[in-house]
Amino acid sequence: MKIVQEFKEFAIKGNMMDLAIGVIIGGAFGKIIDSLVKDILMPLISVITGGGVDFTQKFFVLGDNPNNLQSLDALQKAGINVLTYGNFLTIFLNFLILAWVVFLLVKVMNRMRKQAEPAPAATPEDIELLREIRDELKRRPQA
């Protein structure tokens, strides 16, 4: 019974709830970034590069292609070894965009924290005076 009680205390702690919320929001945020890349950025890149560019369909055939298949789906169904570098490029682009957005969010949060923190209070005049006296006494030769 003691282990159940310990688990209950662990599960109810604020840190675990914060972690769970972070994971859920992170998953949703990843879907937003995937949509941004797939639905907005990739079509723009396609237009800029001359149209018709779909990175997910970029591949190299590794090995024999006896039937001279041209589509990625047909090659994979036929069991032909294919290096699909376009899919990697898409996922890598997703990662770069996600990292950039997280960087910007952290930067904004840090700026907001700095603004929210009160400036350190000025040292009272009497303390400053006592410090000056102390420093002056340290500078005098010992007799």
TIKELUM-273002 format. One line per field, with one value per residue (C-alpha): residue number from 1; x, y, z. Coordinates in nm, 2 decimals, decimal comma, padded with zeros to 4 digits. Each point is the difference from the previous one (the first is absolute). Layout:
N
n c(NUM:...);
east c(X:...);
north c(Y:...);
up c(Z:...);
END
This chain:
143
n c(1:2:3:4:5:6:7:8:9:10:11:12:13:14:15:16:17:18:19:20:21:22:23:24:25:26:27:28:29:30:31:32:33:34:35:36:37:38:39:40:41:42:43:44:45:46:47:48:49:50:51:52:53:54:55:56:57:58:59:60:61:62:63:64:65:66:67:68:69:70:71:72:73:74:75:76:77:78:79:80:81:82:83:84:85:86:87:88:89:90:91:92:93:94:95:96:97:98:99:100:101:102:103:104:105:106:107:108:109:110:111:112:113:114:115:116:117:118:119:120:121:122:123:124:125:126:127:128:129:130:131:132:133:134:135:136:137:138:139:140:141:142:143);
east c(00,00:00,29:00,11:-00,35:00,01:00,35:-00,12:-00,30:00,22:00,23:-00,29:-00,17:00,31:00,00:00,31:-00,16:-00,31:00,22:00,19:-00,32:-00,14:00,33:00,00:-00,37:00,06:00,33:-00,18:-00,26:00,27:00,18:-00,31:-00,04:00,36:-00,05:-00,30:00,19:00,28:-00,22:-00,29:00,16:00,38:00,04:-00,24:00,18:00,34:-00,16:-00,10:00,34:00,18:-00,21:-00,30:-00,07:00,26:-00,12:00,29:-00,18:00,02:00,38:00,19:00,29:-00,04:00,26:00,05:-00,18:-00,32:-00,10:-00,34:00,12:-00,25:-00,01:-00,22:00,11:-00,31:00,05:00,36:-00,07:-00,28:00,23:00,25:00,28:00,25:-00,07:00,18:-00,28:00,20:-00,29:-00,19:00,31:00,02:-00,36:00,05:00,32:-00,17:-00,27:00,26:00,18:-00,33:-00,10:00,34:-00,02:-00,35:00,10:00,31:-00,22:-00,25:00,28:00,14:-00,34:-00,05:00,34:-00,07:-00,34:00,17:00,26:-00,28:-00,20:00,30:00,02:00,32:00,22:-00,07:00,26:00,23:-00,10:00,23:00,10:00,12:00,20:00,16:00,08:00,16:00,22:00,11:00,08:00,20:00,19:00,09:00,13:00,23:00,16:00,33:-00,03:00,18);
north c(00,00:00,24:-00,01:00,09:00,30:00,10:-00,02:00,21:00,27:-00,01:00,02:00,29:00,21:00,32:-00,10:-00,31:00,20:00,27:-00,27:-00,17:00,34:00,08:-00,34:00,05:00,36:-00,11:-00,26:00,24:00,26:-00,26:-00,05:00,37:00,02:-00,30:00,17:00,33:-00,18:-00,23:00,24:00,34:00,00:-00,30:00,15:00,33:-00,17:-00,19:00,33:00,16:-00,30:-00,01:-00,20:-00,37:-00,06:-00,25:-00,10:-00,31:-00,15:00,05:-00,32:-00,20:-00,36:-00,22:-00,31:-00,16:00,14:-00,27:00,14:00,36:00,11:00,38:00,07:-00,04:-00,20:-00,25:-00,04:-00,07:-00,24:-00,19:-00,03:00,20:00,16:00,38:00,29:00,25:00,31:00,23:-00,13:00,06:00,36:00,06:-00,13:00,19:00,32:-00,06:-00,04:00,32:00,20:-00,15:00,08:00,36:00,05:-00,15:00,23:00,30:-00,10:-00,04:00,34:00,17:-00,18:00,11:00,36:-00,01:-00,14:00,28:00,26:-00,17:-00,01:00,31:00,19:-00,06:00,25:00,27:-00,04:00,23:00,30:-00,11:-00,34:00,16:00,23:-00,30:-00,18:00,30:00,02:-00,37:00,03:00,30:-00,18:-00,30:00,23:00,15:-00,15:-00,22:00,14);
up c(00,00:00,07:-00,36:-00,13:00,24:-00,12:-00,36:00,08:00,15:-00,30:-00,25:00,17:00,03:-00,21:-00,20:-00,14:-00,11:-00,16:-00,19:-00,12:-00,12:-00,17:-00,19:-00,11:-00,12:-00,16:-00,20:-00,12:-00,08:-00,21:-00,20:-00,06:-00,12:-00,23:-00,15:-00,04:-00,19:-00,21:-00,07:-00,01:-00,04:-00,24:-00,25:00,02:-00,05:-00,29:-00,17:00,06:-00,15:-00,31:00,11:00,03:00,27:00,25:00,23:00,12:-00,35:-00,04:00,00:-00,14:-00,12:00,16:-00,20:-00,30:-00,13:-00,26:-00,08:-00,02:00,27:00,05:00,30:00,36:00,09:-00,29:00,09:00,37:-00,09:-00,23:00,29:-00,18:00,23:-00,01:00,18:00,08:00,07:-00,06:00,30:00,21:-00,14:00,10:00,35:00,04:-00,12:00,26:00,27:-00,10:00,00:00,34:00,15:-00,13:00,14:00,34:00,00:-00,07:00,27:00,26:-00,11:00,05:00,33:00,13:-00,11:00,18:00,32:-00,01:-00,02:00,28:00,24:00,22:-00,02:00,30:00,27:00,04:00,30:00,28:00,06:00,35:-00,12:-00,28:00,26:00,23:-00,30:-00,08:00,36:00,00:-00,32:00,13:00,33:-00,21:-00,20:00,31:00,12:00,31:00,30);
END
